[in-house]
Amino acid sequence: MVLMSAAYKFSYRVNFVKPSPIRTLVSKISAISATRKVVSFAAGEPDPNVIPRDLYSTILGKVLHEEAKSCNYSPTEGLPSLRKSIADFMWRYEGVKTSEDNVLVTVGGSQAIDLLGKLFIDPGDHVILENPSYVNTMVDWEFYGARLVGVGVDAEGVDTQNLEAVVKRLLSEGRRVKLVYTIPTGHNPAGVVMSEDRRKHLVEIASRYDLLVVEDAAYNHLVYEGSYKPLSHYDKEGRVVYVGSFSKVLGTGLRIGWLNASSEIVEVVKAIKGPSDMCAPVPMQLLVDRVLREGLYDQIKRRAVEEYARKRDTMMSALDEYVQGAVYNRPRGGMFILLKLPVDVDSEVFADRLLEKYSVAVVPAKPFYLDDSGRSSIRLNFTMVKADEIEDGIKKLGLLIRELA
Ligand SMILES: Cc1ncc(COP(=O)(O)O)c(C=O)c1O
């Protein structure tokens, strides 16, 4: 698609802009949903019926009434009380000792990722990430001129042996390796959780080759089996920047995320963030702060984890029954199952046909890959879809696969 027009003198960075493939699909799904019922496995969101909206409404009513400055700006880096709550949260839930000076509140993890791109990436810099990886980070950092280098993922997460070999090769070729980006828990779209050994290995690699790692922790709190420490827990040298988000447990629309980093990074991020947004929305900062301070987070998270684990199991059983020959993971965390179709078909064509013919929406995984290896893979979300629609949707997915075989 051509985004440039000769009539406008856009900045050179616009040359790097690609339209988000997922946004295009989402628009199509919503257009079709307006005319007929669609079973959607395409989301990356929590179930609206699991989010305690009534509780939020009570808390919001209170904070708007009680806090005289609830509708004024907060400091750019976030309300001091929320930064303190997040620092406590990092210790309690992640085993990371930090202080409010190292925490900066953002508009979702998305803004933290964008600010880090703005802060670190010069055109031509290399960024190493998982292949596949989160498409919005890829699009966002390519906008700053990043050259993305992918490293394969298996059931244990990114292959760190291979990652080290890639780092060595790039450095020996004289390339600038600016960042390593990883989604260790509940990977989007691969659905896998990185093993503890690989987490430690990745932190060692960062230390050995003097690299900075951005750890995207968006799904760290949706874990169904086992428990995992973030990379930041193993980092003793300030080489890991933790990007956190309350989206996936408390609600994507609240738009509260944060980054936890050295005070040096926090200070510069603060300076570049202020002119663009002044601060994250204050009523939402106050809401999240009260949820944390009043000890409500535990119960909200517990309910979400129980509900999504059940839905995951329903989807796994339906896949086992109706979709033979496909390769897919059993996610121990996150929201997604990545499925390699047993037929040689372009996943974008497949997703289109499934939506048109059977009114079932899935996300083609192709745009999440840096090469052609995801050509026939699709991403299935199991958290937002209604539990009683899962079997029907998967049955139809199986039908289309058989028709194409
Ligand atoms: C891997 C990953 N990182 C970050 C985000 C950003 O989420 P938010 O900006 O809502 O925190 C998402 C959302 O889908 C995601 O999947």
The ligand as an ORCA input file, in Angstrom:
! r2SCAN-3c Opt
* xyz 0 1
  C       3.617     -8.697     23.474
  C       2.839     -7.458     23.732
  N       3.460     -6.398     24.227
  C       2.829     -5.257     24.482
  C       1.480     -5.132     24.227
  C       0.865     -3.802     24.489
  O      -0.193     -3.801     25.334
  P      -0.635     -2.508     26.126
  O      -0.174     -1.297     25.403
  O      -2.120     -2.595     26.175
  O       0.001     -2.621     27.471
  C       0.770     -6.214     23.696
  C      -0.657     -6.101     23.374
  O      -1.238     -6.893     22.689
  C       1.474     -7.403     23.446
  O       0.879     -8.488     22.933
*
